[in-house]
Amino acid sequence: MRATASDHARPQPALSQGERVLDARASIEVSELVFRYTPSGSDVLRGISLRIEAGEFVALIGQNGAGKTTLAKHFNGLLKPTSGSIRVMGRDTRTVPVADMARTVGYVYQNPDHQIFAQRVRAEAAFGPRNLGLSPAEVERRVDAALELVGLQEHADDFAFSLGRGQRQKLAVASVLAMEPRVLVIDEPTTGLDQAGARGILELLSRWNAEGRTIIAITHDMALVAERIPRTIVVSDGLILADGATRVVLSDAPLLRQAFLRPPQVTRVAQQLSEFGIRPDTLTVTELLAQIREQEAIA
Amino acid sequence: MDDEAVAIRVRDLRFRYPGAARDALAGVNLDVHRGEFLGITGPSGAGKSTLCLCLKGLIPAGEFSGSVSVAGQTVAPGSAYVDGSALVFQNPETQIIGLTVAEDLAFGPENLRREPAWIRGAIPTHLDLVRLGGYQDTDTYRLSGGQKQRLAIADALILEPAILILDEPTSELDPIGKDEVFDVLERLRHERQITVIMVEHAAEQLAEMADRIIVMQDGMVVDQGPPDQLYLNPVLFHRPDAERAPQISEVLFQLVQAGLLPAEEFTAREQQGIERLRAFLAERQRSPLVLWERGRG
């Protein structure tokens, strides 16, 4: 995926003295990352290396407890490596304060209620940008834009906890969007949402990605990954089991089984129809129907 | 349906939260058979969670009217919790109170004054049921989201309820974890003749397991039926903003709509769906003419 011109035009975060940008295009570089929560504990991450370029849209998938969230919390410096290193926009997360890192990497938690604390919707969305030291006018502009983007503008003056679960999820996203981070990490963006809510959040993420921002989504929703996210990383037992094009990764049933995952239903169905010329890497309902219709045309 | 066979009977149930502009439940009528697996689906704000609370006798503050009978017990504002039913909440954090997994599991049966020996024996059995075997002494705060959710289900199962009500219990689980919860429910239903009511967005698993699915919107039951009939509804499903339907049902639905497959051959279940598609494609490869004739007819 590409970074747009406007993305490059946006001012880079300030670098502290002595820091060197290795490659400004790489959003995140993880090298030999090992992490354990306590010195005597076992390794939760056991040697992870990966590179995510600016403007990519990446899915992190894996079993509950595989280490996805632990890995993602390294991306904004909420956790620091036990050994190995993480560079975000070229800066080592061990040398940058978390508050500073928050300007670059936004993190939306799995449960919006872990994040929301302000009484009113507008105040919640304004908290982040206000902390960035922006002018009141700029804060207001960003809050309006973020609430508009998630479709909560008419609820701006409502009580945050009077919103439904889907709307609270959108508010959690808006609060992070208002900080206009270049990298957005979102943990289970569609959990607890109905189909319309999930679709809304995903359209939003796709739009944001099209503007050149890097998006990393942790999710169990294989159908959603198949339809929307070009690159998939499989985390299993603290290691990366696979990292590649979503079409390749999500159609590899034996590999996914190792990670206690499985392809989307339509892919499983397609793989049972291979003798009829249906491609085993079919990822969506639309793709399967197109192949069936193609056969109809031939017949 | 005679009264013996009825686990739950709901008549014209209306409920409105204080200060709300509209009813959360706007006249719900529902009979659930003993041993039935009933799925509930519908968009956020449809009233699904409120209905679950009422079925456990946990009626929130607000305006309540209509009648609800659960396991022979009448539910009304101020009435006791329904003993024969157990409720697993959407968010396991609201339910887990023990410091360790074993303490958490013991809390319910201790309150019911079960024998300590019985409780000690039941803990490992119920942990095995939800794939948490060996976790007795683990601190509950150390569990992952999925593990907490499975513990919350074990907390309910150890009470040996006749009716188990689950409010989106698998929303934070990985696909295999979702399957395991459904497997546990299926097994329980056969071994204990338990009645299961499950609010769930995982349409593919629900279609495999549920005897019947009801769709709620705006506080009402707008449609219901066995999965193989329900997912043929073109208004409620198969549109961009509609509730999620199993992917296999989306494929077959489109073929039915195009006149390529008779409606009787529609299904929402994976294995049956694969068989129908195999037959469909085989027939097409054998004789294009038959298909063409059928398409015309």
Chai-1 contact restraints between the chains, C-beta under 6 A:
chainA,res_idxA,chainB,res_idxB,connection_type,confidence,min_distance_angstrom,max_distance_angstrom,comment,restraint_id
A,Q63,B,D174,contact,1.0,0.0,6.0,A-B,restraint_1
A,N64,B,S144,contact,1.0,0.0,6.0,A-B,restraint_2
A,N64,B,G146,contact,1.0,0.0,6.0,A-B,restraint_3
A,N64,B,D174,contact,1.0,0.0,6.0,A-B,restraint_4
A,N64,B,G177,contact,1.0,0.0,6.0,A-B,restraint_5
A,G65,B,S144,contact,1.0,0.0,6.0,A-B,restraint_6
A,G164,B,S44,contact,1.0,0.0,6.0,A-B,restraint_7
A,G164,B,G45,contact,1.0,0.0,6.0,A-B,restraint_8
A,R165,B,S44,contact,1.0,0.0,6.0,A-B,restraint_9
A,G166,B,S44,contact,1.0,0.0,6.0,A-B,restraint_10
A,T191,B,S171,contact,1.0,0.0,6.0,A-B,restraint_11
A,T191,B,E172,contact,1.0,0.0,6.0,A-B,restraint_12
A,G192,B,S171,contact,1.0,0.0,6.0,A-B,restraint_13
A,D194,B,P43,contact,1.0,0.0,6.0,A-B,restraint_14
A,D194,B,S44,contact,1.0,0.0,6.0,A-B,restraint_15
A,Q195,B,E243,contact,1.0,0.0,6.0,A-B,restraint_16
A,Q195,B,R244,contact,1.0,0.0,6.0,A-B,restraint_17
A,A196,B,D241,contact,1.0,0.0,6.0,A-B,restraint_18
A,G197,B,S44,contact,1.0,0.0,6.0,A-B,restraint_19
A,H220,B,D174,contact,1.0,0.0,6.0,A-B,restraint_20
A,F260,B,I176,contact,1.0,0.0,6.0,A-B,restraint_21
A,L261,B,P175,contact,1.0,0.0,6.0,A-B,restraint_22
A,R262,B,P175,contact,1.0,0.0,6.0,A-B,restraint_23
A,Q265,B,E204,contact,1.0,0.0,6.0,A-B,restraint_24
A,Q265,B,Q247,contact,1.0,0.0,6.0,A-B,restraint_25
A,Q265,B,I248,contact,1.0,0.0,6.0,A-B,restraint_26
A,V266,B,Q247,contact,1.0,0.0,6.0,A-B,restraint_27
A,V269,B,I248,contact,1.0,0.0,6.0,A-B,restraint_28
A,V269,B,I274,contact,1.0,0.0,6.0,A-B,restraint_29
A,Q272,B,I274,contact,1.0,0.0,6.0,A-B,restraint_30
A,L273,B,L277,contact,1.0,0.0,6.0,A-B,restraint_31
A,F276,B,L281,contact,1.0,0.0,6.0,A-B,restraint_32
A,V285,B,Q247,contact,1.0,0.0,6.0,A-B,restraint_33
A,V285,B,E250,contact,1.0,0.0,6.0,A-B,restraint_34
A,V285,B,V251,contact,1.0,0.0,6.0,A-B,restraint_35
A,L288,B,V251,contact,1.0,0.0,6.0,A-B,restraint_36
A,L289,B,Q254,contact,1.0,0.0,6.0,A-B,restraint_37
A,A299,B,R284,contact,1.0,0.0,6.0,A-B,restraint_38
A,A299,B,P288,contact,1.0,0.0,6.0,A-B,restraint_39
